[in-house]
Amino acid sequence: MYFKSVEDILNSGILSEKISAGFSDNVLKSTRLEREIFRDIRDKTPEIKEFETEGRQHLSSIKQLINDVFQAFYTITPKMLDDEELSPTAKKVNKVILSNLLTHDEYASRKAICEGCEMPAMEAAVVFIRALMPRLSDIVKSVSGSEDRPDTLESMAENCAELHKQLKQEMNKTEPTEKKAVNLANRLKSKLEQYAYLQKQADRSANANNRKLYMAITAALTQAMDSAETIRFILTSWGNGDMNMPKNEFNSELLERVSKSEKLAYVAKFLGRYRDIYSDKKKNGYEFGRGEVYDITSGNSISRALTSELSLLSDPRTIPVFARKYQNKQLKQSRRREPISKGKGDIIVCLDESYSTYGDNQAWGMAMAMILLQICHDNKRNFALIHFSDEIKTHIFPADDTYMRERMFEASETFLGGNTDFEMPLNKAMDLIQDGDWKDADIVFITDGNCNISKEFENKFKEMQSSHKFTVTGILLDKGKNNEFSLTKFCKKIYRTSELCKDDIALDIMKDRR
């Protein structure tokens, strides 16, 4: 017996203890708008409801766990509720999972692709939970000691809270009944000790199995980030420019369209990254084609914040994202300025599509063509893509073209195959330049191989270059092979992937044609 009298109870301090069953199964703090965003997306994602039904038999707070995982990807700097605000299940299971996720190196290095972007964040959450679902029962056992321990802790916490309430009510009476008060206090003390013991058991189990949980989180997180990155690059490559990437009919249909095309998805792997770079610079003073160049840094200066960041204020759903970025000095903003050269004229891309280019080379080359098309479109310049092997196919995009999405798809899905002939695409390029509608034309010639051109054609081409003042930039996907000599006959400048990585080449090409 712990207590024998009312005086013992008063001297023990048990009445002043904070005893609560907790009220939140959510671990992360969230705003009303963030909760609304999740509910809206959840209603449009049947798989989440399936997870909730399936997972409930192992974890009563599975719904809140899914919500928290989404927020962990969507929110700039997720913050946890205090332990006393959490239910026992949230504290001993959900929080352990979330803590492992939030402190993981891969989470910190890659989560930016999901921040403020609804569909990539939801994709990450869905894939993450899907990966954990088959082992959810084992995870609950490993972090709490047994599968039913979270429910036991919930019951005991509620029991302790109720006994504490009854004891305080009795002790607040003018003349408390000593027998009743002592009985309540002793029962409460016993339950609290049992509760503390079970919590320690759960903590020991979690510590003992931390490595196993870490490995499960690592596998799930890698899958989630890879899938979210794919979604982001597809929407960035082929979408309408909405930075929030909402789950709407347009984006859903776009993802379905691209999912049916291996080529479009492959191109997006490169194009999405380059469009991200281009979009940031184009919209925020680091303008391709005019204005001034700004280096990009992080901070909380509103006056120097990039347009892409300020656009977060245009939608109530992303205002919390902006607020967190501002608070944590994570707004992308300009740092210095320097003059840049004025943008050039029309662009013609000659893209090698012989059999040897199939794969990364062809996808990267197509991505280069599409980002150059974007530059031309934004600056009201003509663009042409000449696919070539031992035949040619040409896609022309006039400066005033406003309906080009389907033809972009068509161009990106084209692959000729066959052998290599340099003269046919160059002849076609010369025909376009001689047409008169092409001003200050610039040719980008992308190939992985070697092809001789006749002396007669070489002289004709040089004469044409001299009279029409156009340049040819070669990109040789050479993998170390010495194939440069054939390009030197008509290229002013040659990039070689054996000497410079593709990303550096892409950035240089973009900069020179802004």
C-alpha positions in Angstrom: 0.0 0.0 0.0 1.4 3.4 -1.1 -0.9 5.7 0.8 -2.6 5.3 4.2 -4.2 8.7 4.7 -5.3 11.9 3.0 -2.2 13.5 4.4 0.0 10.9 2.6 -1.7 11.8 -0.6 -1.3 15.6 -0.1 2.4 15.1 0.7 3.1 12.8 -2.3 2.6 15.3 -5.1 0.5 12.8 -7.1 -2.3 15.4 -7.4 -0.1 17.9 -9.2 1.3 15.3 -11.7 0.3 15.8 -15.4 -1.5 12.7 -16.2 -3.2 12.5 -19.6 -4.1 9.9 -22.1 -3.1 12.3 -24.8 -5.4 13.4 -27.6 -3.4 13.4 -30.8 -2.6 10.4 -33.0 -0.8 12.9 -35.4 2.8 13.4 -34.6 3.5 16.4 -36.7 2.2 19.9 -36.2 0.0 21.1 -39.1 -2.2 24.1 -40.1 -5.8 23.9 -41.1 -4.8 24.5 -44.7 -2.3 21.7 -44.7 -4.9 19.3 -43.3 -7.4 20.5 -46.0 -4.8 19.8 -48.7 -4.2 16.3 -47.4 -8.0 15.6 -47.2 -8.5 16.8 -50.7 -5.8 14.7 -52.1 -6.7 11.7 -50.0 -10.3 11.8 -51.4 -8.8 11.6 -54.9 -6.4 8.7 -54.1 -8.3 5.4 -53.5 -5.1 3.5 -52.6 -4.7 5.6 -49.4 -8.2 4.4 -48.2 -7.1 0.9 -49.0 -4.0 1.3 -46.8 -6.1 2.7 -44.0 -8.5 -0.3 -44.1 -5.6 -2.9 -44.4 -3.4 -1.2 -41.8 -6.0 -0.6 -39.1 -5.8 -4.3 -38.0 -2.2 -3.7 -37.1 -2.1 -0.1 -36.1 -5.1 1.9 -35.0 -3.4 5.2 -35.9 -2.5 4.2 -39.5 -4.7 7.0 -41.0 -2.8 9.6 -39.0 0.6 8.0 -39.9 -0.2 8.4 -43.6 -1.2 12.0 -43.0 2.1 12.7 -41.2 4.2 10.9 -43.9 2.6 13.1 -46.5 3.3 16.2 -44.5 6.8 15.1 -43.9 7.4 15.3 -47.6 5.2 18.3 -48.4 6.2 20.7 -45.6 9.5 22.6 -45.6 10.4 22.0 -42.0 8.1 19.5 -40.3 7.9 19.9 -36.5 6.7 17.4 -33.9 4.1 17.9 -31.2 5.3 17.6 -27.6 5.1 14.1 -26.1 2.4 15.0 -23.6 0.1 15.9 -26.6 0.5 12.5 -28.2 -1.6 9.4 -27.6 0.4 6.3 -26.4 0.2 4.7 -29.9 1.4 7.9 -31.6 4.3 8.2 -29.1 5.5 4.6 -29.2 4.8 3.7 -32.8 4.1 6.6 -35.1 6.7 8.9 -33.6 9.4 6.2 -33.8 8.7 5.7 -37.5 8.5 9.5 -38.2 11.7 10.2 -36.3 13.6 7.6 -38.3 12.3 9.2 -41.5 13.0 12.8 -40.6 16.6 12.1 -39.5 17.5 9.9 -42.5 20.3 11.3 -44.7 18.4 10.5 -47.9 15.3 12.4 -46.6 17.3 15.5 -45.9 19.2 15.4 -49.3 16.2 14.6 -51.5 12.9 15.9 -50.0 13.2 19.3 -51.7 11.6 17.7 -54.8 8.3 17.3 -52.9 8.2 20.6 -50.9 5.0 22.5 -51.8 4.3 20.1 -54.6 1.1 18.1 -54.0 1.4 15.2 -56.5 5.1 14.4 -55.9 4.6 14.6 -52.1 1.5 12.4 -52.3 3.4 9.9 -54.6 6.2 9.8 -52.1 3.8 9.1 -49.2 1.9 6.4 -51.1 5.0 4.6 -52.2 6.5 4.9 -48.7 3.5 3.4 -47.0 3.1 0.8 -49.6 6.6 -0.4 -49.0 6.0 -0.5 -45.2 2.6 -2.1 -45.3 3.7 -5.8 -45.7 5.9 -5.5 -42.6 3.6 -3.2 -40.6 2.8 -5.9 -38.1 6.5 -6.6 -37.6 7.3 -2.9 -37.2 4.7 -2.5 -34.5 6.0 -5.5 -32.7 9.6 -4.3 -33.0 9.1 -0.8 -31.7 6.6 -1.6 -28.9 7.4 -5.2 -27.9 4.2 -6.8 -29.0 1.5 -6.1 -31.6 -1.2 -5.5 -28.9 1.0 -3.3 -26.6 0.0 0.0 -28.2 -3.7 -0.8 -27.5 -2.7 -1.9 -24.0 -0.9 1.4 -23.4 -3.9 3.3 -24.7 -6.2 1.6 -22.3 -3.9 2.0 -19.4 -3.3 5.7 -20.1 -7.1 6.3 -20.3 -7.5 4.4 -17.0 -4.8 6.4 -15.3 -6.3 9.7 -16.5 -9.7 8.7 -15.3 -8.5 7.6 -11.8 -6.5 10.9 -11.5 -9.6 12.8 -12.4 -11.7 11.0 -9.8 -9.0 11.4 -7.1 -8.8 15.2 -7.7 -12.5 15.5 -7.5 -12.6 13.6 -4.2 -9.7 15.6 -2.8 -11.3 18.9 -3.8 -14.3 18.2 -1.6 -14.6 20.1 1.6 -14.3 16.9 3.6 -13.0 14.1 1.3 -13.8 10.5 2.3 -10.4 9.2 3.4 -11.1 5.5 2.6 -12.2 6.4 -1.0 -9.4 8.8 -1.5 -6.8 6.4 -0.3 -8.2 3.6 -2.4 -8.2 5.8 -5.6 -4.7 7.0 -4.9 -3.3 3.5 -4.4 -5.0 2.2 -7.5 -3.7 5.2 -9.5 -0.1 4.7 -8.2 -0.2 1.0 -9.1 -1.5 1.7 -12.6 1.1 4.4 -13.1 3.9 2.1 -12.2 2.5 -0.6 -14.6 2.2 2.0 -17.3 5.7 3.2 -16.8 7.0 -0.3 -16.9 5.3 -1.1 -20.1 6.6 2.1 -21.7 10.1 1.2 -20.7 9.6 -2.3 -22.2 8.4 -0.6 -25.5 11.5 1.7 -25.5 13.9 -1.2 -24.9 12.3 -3.1 -27.8 12.5 0.0 -30.0 16.2 0.5 -29.2 17.0 -3.2 -29.7 15.3 -3.2 -33.1 16.3 0.2 -34.3 18.6 -1.2 -37.0 15.9 -3.3 -38.4 13.5 -0.4 -38.6 16.2 1.8 -40.1 16.7 -0.6 -42.9 13.0 -0.8 -43.6 12.8 3.0 -43.6 15.8 3.2 -45.9 14.2 0.9 -48.5 10.8 2.6 -48.4 12.4 6.1 -48.6 14.5 5.2 -51.6 11.5 3.9 -53.5 9.4 6.9 -52.4 12.0 9.5 -53.5 12.7 7.8 -56.8 9.0 7.6 -57.6 8.3 11.2 -56.5 11.3 12.4 -58.6 9.8 10.7 -61.7 6.4 12.4 -61.1 8.0 15.8 -60.6 10.2 15.5 -63.7 7.2 14.4 -65.8 5.0 17.3 -64.6 7.9 19.7 -65.0 8.7 18.4 -68.5 5.2 18.3 -70.0 3.0 20.2 -67.5 1.4 23.6 -67.6 4.0 25.3 -65.3 1.9 25.2 -62.1 4.5 25.1 -59.4 2.1 23.5 -56.9 1.6 20.4 -59.1 -1.9 19.9 -57.8 -3.8 16.6 -58.2 -6.2 17.7 -60.8 -7.7 16.3 -64.0 -5.0 17.8 -66.3 -2.0 16.5 -64.3 -3.7 13.1 -63.8 -4.3 12.7 -67.5 -0.8 13.9 -68.3 0.7 11.2 -66.0 -1.5 8.6 -67.6 -0.4 9.8 -71.1 3.3 9.7 -70.2 3.0 6.3 -68.4 2.0 4.8 -71.7 5.1 6.1 -73.5 8.5 4.7 -72.5 10.2 7.4 -74.6 8.4 10.4 -72.9 9.2 9.0 -69.5 12.8 8.5 -70.4 13.2 12.0 -71.8 11.6 13.5 -68.7 14.4 12.0 -66.6 16.7 14.7 -68.1 14.2 17.3 -69.3 12.5 17.8 -65.9 15.8 18.7 -64.2 16.7 21.2 -67.0 13.3 22.8 -67.0 13.6 23.2 -63.2 16.8 25.1 -63.7 15.6 27.1 -66.7 12.3 28.0 -64.9 14.0 29.3 -61.8 16.4 31.5 -63.9 13.9 32.6 -66.4 11.3 33.9 -64.0 13.6 35.5 -61.5 16.0 37.9 -63.1 18.4 35.2 -64.2 16.6 35.6 -67.5 17.4 33.6 -70.6 17.3 36.1 -73.4 17.3 39.5 -71.7 17.7 41.3 -68.4 20.4 40.5 -65.9 21.9 37.4 -64.4 21.6 36.7 -60.7 23.3 34.1 -58.6 20.8 32.2 -56.4 21.2 31.9 -52.7 18.9 31.3 -49.7 17.5 33.8 -47.2 14.4 35.7 -46.1 14.6 38.9 -48.1 11.2 39.5 -49.7 12.5 42.1 -52.1 15.1 39.7 -53.5 12.9 36.6 -53.4 12.5 34.7 -56.7 9.1 34.8 -58.4 8.8 31.1 -58.1 8.9 31.6 -54.3 6.5 34.6 -54.2 4.1 32.6 -56.3 3.5 30.4 -53.2 1.6 33.4 -51.8 -1.0 33.2 -54.6 -2.6 30.0 -53.4 -3.9 29.7 -49.8 -2.8 26.1 -49.8 0.9 27.0 -50.2 1.0 30.1 -47.9 2.2 27.9 -45.0 5.0 26.6 -47.2 6.1 30.2 -47.9 5.9 31.1 -44.2 8.1 28.2 -43.2 10.7 29.0 -45.9 10.7 32.6 -44.8 11.0 31.7 -41.1 13.9 29.3 -41.8 15.6 31.6 -44.3 15.1 29.1 -47.0 13.6 31.4 -49.7 15.5 31.2 -53.0 16.7 34.8 -53.7 19.1 36.7 -55.9 22.6 37.5 -54.6 24.5 39.4 -57.3 24.0 40.6 -60.7 26.1 40.9 -63.8 25.3 41.9 -67.4 24.6 39.1 -69.9 24.5 39.1 -73.7 21.3 39.4 -75.6 19.6 36.3 -76.7 20.3 35.0 -80.2 18.0 34.0 -83.0 16.2 31.0 -84.2 17.5 27.5 -83.3 17.7 24.4 -85.4 18.6 21.1 -83.7 19.9 18.2 -85.8 19.5 15.1 -83.6 21.2 11.8 -84.4 18.7 8.9 -84.1 20.7 6.1 -85.6 20.5 2.7 -83.8 23.7 3.4 -81.8 22.1 6.4 -80.0 19.2 4.4 -78.5 18.9 4.8 -74.8 20.4 7.5 -72.6 22.0 9.3 -75.5 18.8 9.6 -77.5 16.8 10.6 -74.4 19.3 13.2 -73.4 19.6 14.6 -76.9 15.8 14.9 -77.1 15.7 16.6 -73.7 18.2 19.1 -75.0 16.1 19.8 -78.1 12.9 20.3 -75.9 14.6 22.8 -73.5 15.9 24.7 -76.5 12.4 24.7 -77.9 11.2 26.2 -74.6 13.8 29.0 -74.9 12.7 29.7 -78.4 9.0 29.6 -77.5 9.5 32.0 -74.6 11.5 34.5 -76.7 9.2 34.3 -79.8 11.9 32.6 -81.9 11.5 29.8 -84.5 12.6 26.3 -83.7 13.1 23.2 -85.8 14.1 19.7 -84.8 15.6 17.6 -87.6 15.7 13.9 -86.7 18.3 12.1 -88.7 19.8 8.7 -89.4 20.0 7.5 -93.0 16.7 9.4 -93.4 15.3 12.6 -91.9 12.1 13.8 -90.3 11.5 17.5 -89.4 9.3 19.1 -86.7 8.9 22.8 -87.1 7.6 25.1 -84.3 7.0 28.7 -85.5 7.6 31.6 -83.2 3.9 32.3 -82.8 3.0 28.6 -82.1 0.6 28.4 -79.2 -0.6 24.9 -79.5 2.5 22.8 -79.5 2.1 20.3 -76.7 0.9 17.3 -78.8 3.5 18.0 -81.4 6.1 18.1 -78.6 4.9 14.6 -77.7 5.1 13.5 -81.3 8.6 14.9 -81.7 9.8 13.3 -78.4 8.4 9.9 -79.3 10.1 9.9 -82.7 13.0 7.5 -83.2 14.2 6.7 -86.7 16.8 4.0 -86.3 19.1 3.1 -89.1 22.6 4.3 -90.0 24.1 7.8 -89.9 24.2 10.4 -92.7 25.3 14.0 -91.8 24.6 15.6 -95.2 20.9 15.1 -95.2 20.1 17.0 -91.9 22.6 19.8 -92.8 21.0 20.2 -96.2 17.6 20.4 -94.6 19.0 23.0 -92.1 20.4 25.1 -95.0 17.0 24.9 -96.8 15.3 26.3 -93.7 17.8 29.1 -93.3 17.5 30.1 -97.0 13.7 30.2 -96.5 14.0 33.8 -95.1 11.8 33.3 -92.0 14.8 32.1 -90.0 16.8 34.9 -88.5 20.3 34.7 -87.0 19.9 30.9 -87.0 21.9 28.8 -84.8 22.4 25.0 -85.5 23.0 22.5 -82.6 24.3 19.2 -84.0 24.0 16.2 -81.7 25.5 12.9 -82.6 27.3 9.9 -81.2 29.2 8.9 -84.2 31.4 9.5 -87.2 30.4 10.2 -90.7 32.4 11.6 -93.6 31.0 14.4 -95.7 32.1 15.0 -99.3 34.5 17.8 -100.2 31.8 19.2 -102.5 29.3 19.4 -99.7 31.9 20.8 -97.3 32.6 23.7 -99.6 28.9 24.3 -100.3 28.2 24.4 -96.5 31.1 26.8 -95.7 29.9 29.1 -98.5 26.4 29.0 -97.0 27.8 29.8 -93.5 29.7 32.7 -94.9 26.8 34.3 -96.7 24.1 33.7 -94.0 26.3 34.1 -90.9 25.0 31.1 -89.0 27.0 28.9 -86.6 27.0 25.2 -85.8 27.7 23.9 -82.4 28.5 20.2 -82.2 27.8 17.9 -79.2 29.6 14.6 -79.6 28.3 11.8 -77.4 31.6 10.0 -77.9 32.3 7.9 -74.7 36.0 8.5 -75.3 36.0 7.5 -79.0 38.0 9.8 -81.3 35.1 10.9 -83.6 35.7 14.6 -83.4 37.4 15.0 -86.7 34.3 14.7 -88.9 32.5 17.5 -86.9 35.5 19.9 -87.2 34.6 20.3 -90.9 31.4 22.2 -90.1 31.2 22.9 -86.3 32.6 26.1 -84.8 32.6 24.6 -81.3 32.4 21.0 -80.2 31.4 19.6 -76.8 32.5 16.1 -76.0 30.9 14.0 -73.3 34.2 12.3 -72.7 35.6 15.6 -71.6 32.6 17.3 -70.0 29.5 15.8 -68.2 26.2 16.1 -69.9 24.7 18.4 -67.3 27.5 20.9 -67.7 27.1 20.8 -71.5 23.4 21.4 -71.2 23.8 24.4 -68.9 26.4 25.9 -71.2 24.2 25.4 -74.3 21.2 26.9 -72.5 23.3 29.9 -71.3 24.7 30.6 -74.8 21.2 30.6 -76.3 19.3 32.6 -73.8 
